[in-house]
Amino acid sequence: MATGNAFRRPNQATWHGMRKQLLSGVALSVVLGATAHAQSTDSTTGANTAPAATSSKGVESVIVTAQRRTQNLQDVPVSIQVLSGAALKKLNIENFDDLLAQLPNVTAAGTGPGQENVYVRGLSLGSGGSQESGVIGSFPNVAAYLDDQSAQVPGRNLDIYAVDLQQVEVLEGPQGTLFGSGAEAGVLRYITNKPNLSTYGGNADLGGALTEHGAPSGNVDVTVNIPIVKDKLAVRLTGYDDVRGGYIDNIPGTFARQSTDIGIHYAGYTNNVPGPANAQNSVNNFKSAKNDINPVRY
């Protein structure tokens, strides 16, 4: 149990020490204030001028066309993800898979490049993944646009090579009012750089890479802008070639049927009768055997 002494009043010596500390703090504040005032006064007379504080840079404006007109991103009441052309280059984005890695709410699944269903916030109709799904499959609910042209097809995604793009926009949530049917879950928009009507210009990119125990890779893209009639007509041309070397080797080999094998009459054997390996009942890959058999070219 606490006693009354625990809250006793400080004695005279204690009050005197506290008073000295308080007065010292006030004096220090006065000195600092006087120094700051002196610097301010000197700055007006030009003597011992202190460097002026630089103003902090504000948030950079991001221009989007989510509502079919040019607007500041902060003025658009829509959830949007935007990757500018500069960001696409900095992140070395070249194809759809590279793009997905930078869009946290966008995923895709399907049967291969160009044959995938796009999901925004996990929403998509999906499909059976058959070859004919691009013709008779369910209509997608994530729209794909190249500039203002719709490019949505059942069971397909717009896997374009990301060169000379102004930006990529992803509009999340229902967008059917502005982008029509197939946009219930969102819209993926590729926006290209437009021709400059008054100035010649262009750029070129060149790259290369080496893969251990694989073939080399290289890429080049060139963009040229040519005004034909100043301020009225211009042409912008873009070309690219990207070869990614393979790294899988198809090693020569021979396969022979055995008496324990289940008959596979459609496998292309010259003779389906089991027996020892010979020219009549064995197959080989000699014509297709080579190294680095899986290159990719855009």
C-alpha positions, 0 to 999 in steps of 0.5 A: 500500500502506498504511503503519503510520502510517495507524493510529498511536495519537493523541498526547496532545493529541488524547486531551485534546481527545477527553476534553474533548468527551466530558465536555462531552457528559456534562455536557450530558446531565446538564443536560438530564436535570436540567431534565426532572426539574425539570419533572416535579417542578414538574408534581406541585406545580402550579408551571409545569405543562407541558401534558400530551401528548394520546394519539394516536387509535387506528384507527377500528373498521369494522363489517361483516356479511360473515359474516351477523353484525355484526363488527369488520372486523379480526376477519373472516378475509376480504379485504373492501373497505368504503365507509361511507355517509359515504365515499359522500357525501364521494366523491359516489358516486351510481351503479355507475360512480362506485362502480367508480372507488373499488374497485380490484379490481372492474371491469365490462364489458357492453352498457350501464347495468344490463347488465354483468358484474362482475369481482372480481380479474379473474374472471368468466364473461362473456357474449356481450352479447346482449339475451337474456343476462339470461335464457339467459346463463351464471350469474354468479360475482360475486354481487350483494346488496341487504341479504340479498336476492340480486339476481344475474342473468346478464348484469346488474348491480345498478346502484342509485342510491346514496342512504341507504346504510349502506355498500357491501361487496365480499367478494373470493374464493370466498364460496359457503359464506355466499352460495350459488352465483354467488359463486365470485369474490366478492360485491358487497353494498349495505347500506341504512340501517335504520329507527330504531324510536324517533326521528324523523329525516331528511335532504335533499340538493340539488345542481346543475351547469352544463355549457358548451354543454349543459343544466343538471343538478340532483338532490335526495334526501329521507329521512324516518324515522317511528316508528309504534309506539315500539321496535317498528315504524318506516317509513323512506322515501327518494325521489330525482330526478337529472337530468343535462343533455345536451350533444350537439346533433342538427343538422337535416339532409337525406340523399339517395340517390346512384346510387353507394350500395349499395341499403338497402331496409330503411332507411325511404326513401320511394323507393329509386330513386337520383336527385337530392335531392327529397321522393321520395328523401331523408330528414331528421331535422327531427322529432327535431332538437334540442339536448342530446339525451342527458340522463340521469335517475335 
